[in-house]
Amino acid sequence: QIEYWDATTFEPPRNLKWELKMDTDLFELQKTKTYALSVHFSHHGKYFAMTSKDRTVRVYKFLTGKMICKYDESLKNAQQLQRSKNPLYHLDDIEFGRRMAVEREI
């Protein structure tokens, strides 16, 4: 679960657009039974992105706590894209195999 607080007062920030956490998408990690590995904020603080153990990248609006997009970076999804033969996503088979081996080690 994601928590918001002011680093100086340890209270929730006053400018949030929600009162109850149920009005946000901040329970997404608990719903999918995963946890965050890293969180990064945009330079202006309007958005934050989070990578999680399930190899998904989630992007949220900070003030509303709403998720605006989700990217599946799982090995299964990468394999499906490789099989699609779409030139935008397709890599040389040897290069794809090398990258998959590296990803499995991580």
Residue, then its C-alpha position, 0 to 999 in steps of 0.5 A: q500500500i502506498e502512503y503519502w506524508d509531508a516529510t517535515t510534519f509527518e502529516p498528509p499533504r494539504n493539497l491532495k484532491w482526495e480525503l479517503k484513500m478508497d477514492t484513489d488507486l493506491f491499493e493497487l499493489q495490495k490488490t495484485k499481491t505485489y510490492a514496490l521495488s522503486v518509486h520515481f517522481s516527475h521533476h515537477g511532482k505531478y506524477f510518480a512511477m513505480t516498478s513492482k515485483d510483478r514486473t509492472v510499471r504503474v504511473y500515478k497522478f500525485l494529487t489524485g492518487k489515480m493510476i493513469c497507465k500500467y505497463d506489463e514488463s513481464l517475461k511472458n509479455a515480452q515473449q508474446l510481443q516477440r512472437s507477434k512479428n510486429p517489426l516495432y517490437h521484434l528483435d533478432d532471435i539471438e539478441f532476444g534470447r540473450r536479453m531473456a537470459v539476462e532478465r531471468e537472472i535478475 
